[in-house]
């Protein structure tokens, strides 16, 4: 019979191991997911406190599952929490390692913590323990295995340690060889069957959370690989488009730094002798420097079969002690050109997950260098390649063609000097000038959302209610402490009343104790007042009348933990004017400045949602230069203010949208200019700048001669 609240597990007897009934205290049993814990009536407070702490640990691990931490960080936290919650002898996480395409998989320990780990297993019993791991992984069921000290038969799975062990497979990816991960916990030596069942349920729950995190981590890794592959494709296309060989070599090392995150990359040629030809983001190379010589030495190391040698830990470094080599890569193991990739020594090492893309990048770089070398070997090949699209046959033309050419030239001259409007088109976005941005006042959980996107709210109206379990626990603890102190104060008051008046020394002592308790109660009251104010701050209210800007607020915030300063929502004032953030290319900002000085500048704004409708705007200020992530060229920030009528239309227009950041286009009218200047303004601007620099240099040389 199973203990109360437990369900007995059917006996399973595989051919290669003997598992007897789970009711036997010295034999293993299989995990039963439907079993319920025994809850006693009037349980001991220590038991309740232990349950609360375990529930808090489970909640902490569940929150960590949805975090962005690495697998190593998560597993480190997991084994620590399991060890603390179970007071176990040791906790280990095993990962499957492929031994071959057709051979079974082995397991290696990736995390260990505690007094008893895999390092405590006797050498003659290691094979027996490995056999146990493979057996549990292939079955895919959690199990507690009793102690079998001294077991050495590698054909029979057994636990060779002195304490029972809980083994739970972690399901993160289906495999014909069994689970990818195993969670192994060495239990307390004096635990009974019922206790072991409870431990196994807890370990199985932790394994489920670990499997959920590992599956999410694999998905994140696949997404990162997809983004890296797309960026590598774009970089490879740029390499094949490069013409000059020196520029191509510089583009190869610069692209490797930008793509894969290395701090310094060098390109070395091994034939006919080792020579450093390019270093990332360095224009001039001192090939005789100690750093260059050491880079050449590192380039000569043996590569793996895929053409890459990934170095996890290297003691040697260049003359710059802050850099250390991380990878040496070529297109194949005997490639005459190699990239030496370096990183700051004390920085987090770059993972070798990008090894395949780095190798593919180097193969295409080698191909581009080979093509450039062949083209340079042809006399005038580079010039012919650039002129080939422009070469075509020309036929003989008579005087009629010459007359037509002259007439066409006159017509072009007339058109060139014909005045046309000078217009500058720029991308922009609109935003309200008066907006209240609300952020999380502290680490908390969004408990209840009282508003929706686009809702009208009034000043002081409740928008969002947040909760902080730690704050509630602190308040509860202080309230309990205050109740105890109030009882103490009552006790000292009764003692003061009952004390005879002639015992002055005892009366003074009692009064002193009562005063200390009163002061402590006052201190707790002050702390409770502060905590209540903090609790009230978790109720987010509107600071003005306006419209809520919180798209999909339920999906983003409800029942989710928030950090202090996380954005919550915005309240846009109903009578707010609207500002237009414009990004003007620096090659066009002079037109706007000149038109502003001549007071003939005007601007029109149209929303992308309603391109047929435009609004008048006035210039507020011209800001500094900036380079945005989506801008191909540097631009200058310009602020415009929409007219009051346009602001009212936008605020009332449901289709155009009130959300801050709506895309728009701006057209600046900067007067008139000849058509030729409008068409060739970039060429004219470049020539003016070149001549200005030339004349300035000539004047300086003349002054030096005098």
Residue pairs with C-beta under 8 A, 6 or more apart in sequence:
1 8
1 23
2 8
2 22
2 23
3 38
3 193
3 194
3 197
4 38
5 35
5 36
5 37
5 38
5 39
6 32
6 35
6 36
6 38
6 194
6 197
7 32
7 34
7 35
8 22
8 23
8 32
9 22
9 29
9 30
9 31
9 32
10 30
11 19
11 20
11 21
11 22
12 19
12 30
13 19
14 135
14 139
16 135
16 155
16 156
16 157
17 135
17 156
17 157
19 27
19 28
19 29
19 30
19 143
20 27
21 27
21 29
22 28
22 29
22 30
22 193
23 29
23 193
24 193
25 192
25 193
26 146
27 146
28 143
28 144
28 145
28 146
29 143
29 144
29 193
29 196
29 197
30 141
30 142
30 143
31 141
31 142
31 143
31 168
31 200
31 201
31 204
32 197
33 204
35 197
35 201
37 198
37 201
38 194
40 47
53 85
54 85
54 202
57 81
57 84
57 85
58 205
58 206
58 209
60 81
61 77
61 78
61 81
61 206
61 209
62 209
63 561
64 74
64 77
64 78
64 213
65 74
65 209
65 212
65 213
65 216
66 216
67 74
68 220
69 77
70 217
71 213
71 214
71 217
72 110
74 210
74 213
74 217
75 93
75 110
75 111
75 210
76 111
78 93
78 111
78 206
78 209
78 210
79 91
79 92
79 93
79 111
79 112
79 113
80 113
81 206
82 88
82 91
82 183
82 185
82 202
82 203
82 206
83 90
83 91
83 113
83 114
85 202
86 185
86 187
86 188
86 199
86 202
86 203
87 188
88 114
88 185
88 186
88 187
88 188
88 199
89 114
89 115
89 116
89 163
89 186
89 187
89 188
89 189
90 112
90 113
90 114
90 115
90 116
90 117
90 120
90 185
90 186
91 111
91 112
91 113
91 114
91 183
91 184
91 185
91 186
92 109
92 111
92 112
92 113
92 117
92 118
92 183
92 184
92 185
93 109
93 110
93 111
93 112
93 170
93 181
93 182
93 183
93 184
93 210
94 107
94 108
94 109
94 110
94 133
94 181
94 182
94 183
94 184
95 107
95 108
95 109
95 110
95 180
95 181
96 105
96 106
96 107
96 137
96 175
96 177
96 178
96 179
96 180
96 181
97 105
97 106
97 107
97 108
98 105
99 105
99 106
104 134
104 177
105 134
105 175
105 177
105 178
106 130
106 134
107 130
107 133
107 134
107 137
107 182
109 117
109 118
112 118
112 119
114 186
116 161
116 163
116 186
117 186
118 129
120 161
121 129
121 160
121 161
122 160
124 152
125 150
125 151
125 152
125 160
127 152
127 154
128 151
128 152
128 153
128 154
128 156
128 157
128 158
128 160
129 158
129 159
129 160
130 154
131 154
131 155
131 156
131 157
131 158
132 145
132 157
132 158
132 159
132 167
133 167
133 182
133 184
134 157
134 178
135 157
136 143
136 157
136 167
136 169
136 182
137 169
137 177
137 178
137 179
137 182
138 177
138 178
139 169
140 169
140 171
140 178
140 179
141 169
142 166
142 167
142 168
142 169
142 200
142 203
142 204
142 207
143 166
143 167
143 168
143 200
144 164
144 165
144 166
144 167
144 187
144 196
144 197
144 199
144 200
145 158
145 159
145 164
145 165
145 166
145 167
146 159
146 164
147 159
147 161
147 162
147 163
147 164
147 165
148 158
148 159
148 160
149 160
149 161
149 162
150 160
151 158
151 159
151 160
152 160
159 165
161 186
162 189
163 186
163 187
163 188
163 189
164 186
164 187
164 191
164 196
165 184
165 185
165 186
165 187
166 183
166 184
166 185
166 187
166 196
166 199
166 200
166 203
167 182
167 183
167 184
168 182
168 183
168 200
168 203
168 204
168 206
168 207
169 178
169 179
169 181
169 182
169 183
169 207
170 179
170 180
170 181
170 182
170 183
170 207
170 210
170 211
170 214
171 179
171 207
171 211
172 179
172 180
172 181
172 210
172 211
172 214
172 215
172 218
173 180
173 215
173 218
180 214
181 210
181 211
181 214
183 203
183 206
183 207
183 210
185 199
185 203
187 196
187 199
188 195
191 199
221 353
224 353
225 353
225 357
228 259
228 354
228 357
229 357
231 259
232 259
232 357
232 360
232 361
235 255
235 258
235 259
235 361
236 360
236 361
236 364
236 365
238 251
238 255
239 248
239 251
239 252
239 255
239 364
239 365
239 368
240 364
240 367
240 368
240 371
242 248
242 251
242 368
242 372
243 372
243 382
243 385
243 386
244 372
244 382
245 369
245 372
245 373
245 376
248 368
248 369
248 372
249 267
249 277
249 278
249 369
250 278
252 267
252 278
252 339
252 365
252 368
252 369
253 265
253 266
253 267
253 278
253 279
253 280
253 339
254 265
254 280
254 281
255 361
256 262
256 265
256 280
256 339
256 341
256 358
256 361
257 263
257 264
257 265
257 280
257 281
259 357
259 361
260 341
260 350
260 354
260 357
260 358
261 350
262 280
262 326
262 327
262 341
262 342
262 343
262 350
263 323
263 342
263 343
263 344
263 347
264 279
264 280
264 323
264 341
264 342
264 343
265 279
265 280
265 339
265 340
265 341
265 342
266 276
266 278
266 279
266 280
266 295
266 299
266 339
266 340
266 342
267 276
267 277
267 278
267 279
267 337
267 338
267 339
267 340
268 274
268 275
268 276
268 277
268 295
268 296
268 299
268 337
268 338
268 339
268 340
269 275
269 277
269 336
269 337
270 299
270 300
270 336
270 337
270 338
271 336
274 296
274 297
274 299
274 300
275 287
275 296
276 285
276 287
276 292
276 295
276 296
277 285
278 285
279 285
285 292
286 292
289 319
290 318
290 319
291 318
291 319
291 320
294 316
294 318
294 319
295 318
295 340
298 316
298 325
298 328
298 340
299 328
299 338
299 340
301 309
301 328
302 309
302 333
303 309
303 328
303 329
303 330
303 333
303 335
303 338
304 310
304 333
305 333
306 355
306 356
306 359
307 329
307 330
307 331
307 332
307 333
307 335
307 359
307 362
307 363
308 327
308 328
308 329
308 330
308 355
308 358
308 359
308 362
309 327
309 328
309 329
310 326
310 327
310 352
310 355
311 325
311 326
311 327
311 328
312 349
312 352
314 324
314 325
314 326
316 324
316 325
317 323
317 324
317 325
317 345
318 342
321 345
322 344
322 345
322 346
323 342
323 343
323 344
323 345
324 342
324 343
324 344
324 345
325 340
325 341
325 342
326 341
326 342
326 343
326 349
326 350
327 339
327 341
327 352
327 355
327 358
328 338
328 339
328 340
328 341
329 338
329 339
329 341
329 358
329 359
329 362
330 337
330 338
330 339
330 362
330 366
331 337
331 359
331 362
331 363
331 365
331 366
331 367
332 363
335 362
335 366
337 365
337 366
337 369
338 362
339 358
339 362
339 365
341 358
343 349
343 350
375 381
375 382
375 385
376 382
378 384
415 675
415 676
416 674
416 675
416 676
417 674
417 675
417 676
418 674
418 675
419 672
419 673
419 674
419 675
420 672
420 673
420 674
420 675
420 678
421 669
421 671
421 672
422 591
422 595
422 669
422 670
422 671
422 672
422 673
422 678
423 667
423 668
423 669
423 670
424 584
424 588
424 591
424 592
424 667
424 668
424 670
425 665
425 666
425 667
425 668
426 582
426 583
426 584
426 585
426 588
426 638
426 665
426 666
426 668
427 582
427 583
427 663
427 664
427 665
427 666
428 580
428 581
428 582
428 583
428 605
428 640
428 663
428 664
428 665
428 666
429 580
429 581
429 661
429 662
429 663
429 664
430 578
430 579
430 580
430 581
430 605
430 607
430 642
430 650
430 660
430 661
430 662
430 664
431 578
431 579
431 581
431 660
431 661
432 572
432 573
432 576
432 577
432 578
432 579
432 658
432 660
433 576
433 577
433 578
433 579
433 641
434 544
434 572
434 573
434 575
434 576
434 577
435 546
435 549
435 570
435 571
435 572
435 573
435 576
435 660
436 542
436 543
436 544
436 546
436 570
436 571
436 572
436 573
437 567
437 570
438 463
438 464
438 540
438 567
438 568
438 569
438 570
438 571
439 564
439 565
439 566
439 567
439 568
440 466
440 562
440 563
440 564
440 565
440 566
440 568
441 466
441 537
441 538
441 564
442 468
442 471
442 534
442 537
442 538
442 564
443 468
443 470
443 561
443 562
443 563
443 564
444 466
444 467
444 468
444 471
444 538
444 561
444 562
445 466
445 467
445 468
445 469
445 559
445 560
445 561
445 562
446 464
446 465
446 466
446 557
446 558
446 559
446 560
446 562
446 568
447 465
447 466
447 467
447 559
448 464
448 465
449 463
449 464
449 465
449 553
449 554
449 557
449 558
450 461
450 462
450 463
450 464
450 465
451 457
451 461
451 463
451 464
451 548
451 550
451 553
451 569
452 548
452 550
452 553
453 548
453 549
453 550
453 551
453 552
453 553
454 547
454 548
454 658
455 547
455 548
456 545
456 546
456 547
456 548
456 574
457 463
457 542
457 545
457 546
457 547
457 548
457 571
458 542
458 545
459 542
459 543
459 544
459 545
460 541
460 542
461 541
461 542
462 539
462 540
462 541
463 540
463 541
463 542
463 548
463 568
463 569
463 571
464 539
464 540
464 557
464 568
464 569
465 538
465 539
465 540
466 538
466 539
466 540
466 562
467 538
468 535
468 538
471 531
471 534
471 535
471 538
472 535
474 531
475 528
475 531
475 532
475 535
478 524
478 527
478 528
478 531
479 528
481 524
482 521
482 524
482 525
482 528
485 517
485 520
485 521
485 524
486 521
488 517
489 514
489 517
489 518
489 521
492 510
492 513
492 514
492 517
493 514
495 510
496 507
496 510
496 511
496 514
499 506
499 507
499 510
501 507
540 568
542 571
543 571
544 571
544 573
545 573
545 574
546 571
546 572
546 573
546 574
546 576
547 571
547 572
547 574
547 658
548 569
548 570
548 571
549 569
549 570
549 571
549 572
549 658
549 659
549 660
550 568
550 569
550 570
551 659
553 569
557 568
562 568
570 660
572 658
572 660
574 651
576 647
576 651
577 641
577 642
577 644
577 647
578 641
578 642
578 646
578 647
578 650
578 651
579 620
579 639
579 640
579 641
579 642
580 605
580 617
580 639
580 640
580 641
580 642
580 664
580 666
581 637
581 639
582 637
582 638
582 639
582 640
582 666
583 626
583 628
583 631
583 635
583 636
583 637
583 638
584 592
584 635
584 636
584 637
584 638
584 668
585 633
585 634
585 635
585 636
586 625
586 633
586 634
586 635
586 636
587 633
587 682
587 685
589 622
589 636
589 638
591 668
591 670
592 601
592 619
592 622
592 638
592 668
592 670
593 622
594 670
595 601
595 668
595 669
595 670
595 671
596 619
596 622
598 671
600 669
600 670
600 671
601 619
601 668
601 669
601 670
602 616
602 668
602 669
603 616
603 617
603 618
603 619
603 640
603 666
603 667
603 668
603 669
604 614
604 615
604 616
604 617
604 666
604 667
604 669
605 614
605 615
605 616
605 617
605 640
605 642
605 646
605 664
605 665
605 666
606 612
606 613
606 614
606 615
606 664
606 665
606 667
607 613
607 650
607 656
607 662
607 663
607 664
608 662
608 663
608 664
608 665
609 655
609 656
609 657
609 662
610 653
610 655
610 656
611 665
614 667
615 642
615 643
615 645
615 646
615 649
615 650
616 642
616 643
616 646
617 640
617 641
617 642
617 643
617 646
617 666
618 640
618 641
618 643
619 638
619 639
619 640
620 639
620 640
620 641
621 638
621 639
622 636
622 637
622 638
622 639
623 636
623 637
623 638
623 639
624 636
624 637
625 634
625 635
625 636
625 637
626 634
626 635
626 636
626 637
627 634
627 635
628 635
640 666
642 650
649 656
650 656
650 658
651 658
656 662
677 684
